[in-house]
Amino acid sequence: MSQRIKKYTVLAYPDMGPEAVAALEVEDFPAIVVIDSTGDNYYETGQAPYRKL
């Protein structure tokens, strides 16, 4: 996954090292969006049909 990070910029608290607030610019980063912009939660809506069994 680290090969997908193209740019790493520390935004705040650089003295905290790896716990600093940073912006990452990534390319072709595989990710699953669980909560969308309307607040729908995939963990709830995706499992709902199977809970009725």
N, C-alpha and C positions, 0 to 999 in steps of 0.2 A: 504494500500500500504506500510505503514511503516514496516509491519511485514515481507516484502520481502527483506528488507535491512539487509544483513548479516555482513557487515563491512563498517565503515565510517572512512576515514583517511583524516585529514586536510593536504593539500599540501602547501598552502601559505596563508598568512594574517590571522593567528589564532586570532589576536586581533579584527577581524571584526565579530566574532561570527557566526551567521547563514549565513552571506554573504561571508564567507571565501571560498577559492577555495578548493574543496574537491573531493576525489575519493570515489565512492560508489560501493560496491560489492553487487550485487543483485542476487536473485535466484527466478526463476519462476515469473518474473516480466512481466505482460501483457503490451505490447506496440505495436503500429502500426508505421511502418517505412513509412514515407511519401516521403522522397527523398532518392533514392538508390545510390549506389556507382558510377553509370554512370551519375547521375544528373537528372534522370527521376523523375518528380514530380507527385505523385499519385493524388493530388488534380486536376491537369490539365488533365492527361490521363484518370482518372476514370470518370470525368464529361463530357469529350469530346463527347461521343456518345449521351448523352442526350441533349446537346446543339443544336443538329440538329433538334430536334422535334419542 
